[in-house]
Amino acid sequence: MPPVRFGIYTVLGCIPWTAALAWTGHLVGKNWGNVVSALHGPSYALAGLIGLLVIFAVIVLVRRRRERGERPGPRKPADPGEHREPAGTTSTARGHGD
């Protein structure tokens, strides 16, 4: 996505979100302490759920890599003959001397 379009969409999405948060804060007003204390339980439950989802995602990723026979770490090129040097480097610049 072009950066200008991304910026426009970001601003257009932030305006209603920020307005809704500001309006909610205005409505809550002096009762803010009551709202914060009422949300302690649900926030801990939500944090626990997110933690479990992250652990589950890591387990699934590790299992898939094991099934494919891959090892964790940087990926290797599929065919050593297809390896290309990064732009601006040569084998002599890396100290191979060939």
N, C-alpha and C positions, 0 to 999 in steps of 0.2 A: 504494500500500500504506500503510495507517495506520502512523504512527510507532511505536506500541507493539508492533504485530505485527512490524515490521521489527527493533526492538530485541531482541525475544525470539528471533527467528530468528538474529540476529547472535550473540547470546550462546550459543545452542545450537550454532551452527556453530563458534564460537571455542573452546569447551571441548575437543572432541575434537582439534582441530588443535593447540592449545597442549599438550595432554597428549602427543600423538604426538611433537612436537618435543622436549619435555622428556625423554621416554623414550628417544628417539634420542640425545640429548646424554648421558644417563646411560650408555647402552650404549657409546658411543664413548669416553667417559672420557679417559684419558691419551693415546689415539691420535688426538686431535683434529688435531694437526699433520700427520699422515699423510693424513687425510681431506681437509684443506684443500688440500694439495699435489696430491692425486689429482684434485681437481675443477677445477683451473685450466684445463685444456684444454677440457673440456666447457662450462665457464661462458663462455669466450670464444666458442665455437662457437654457444652459445645466444644470446648477446648479438648476434652477427653475424646470426643468423637473424631475430631480432626486428627488427633494424635494416632488413634487406631487406624484411620484411613491411610495415613502416611506409612505406618508400619505395614499394613496390608499391601500397599503399592510397592514397597521395597521388596517384600517377600515374593510378589508376583514377578517383578523384574528379575530378581536373582534366579528364580525357577526357570523363567524363559531363557535366560542366558545359559543356564546349565543344560537345558534340553538341546540347545543349538550347539553346545560344546564350546561356547565362548568363555573367555576369562575376563574378569573385570579389568578395566584399564583402557588405555587408548586403543582404538581399532587399528588393525593392520590392513594394508592394501590387499585387495582380493588376489592380485597377481603381481609378484615382485617386479615384473617387467613393465608394469603400468605406472610405477612410482615416478612422479615428477617432482623436481626440485621446486621449492617456493620461488616466486618471482624475485629476481635480483640476487639469487645465490647460485653458486656453481659448486661442483664437487671439490674444486681446489680451494674455494673460499671456506669450505667446511673442514679442510685439513686432510682430505683424502689423497691429494697429490697425483691423481691419475691424469 
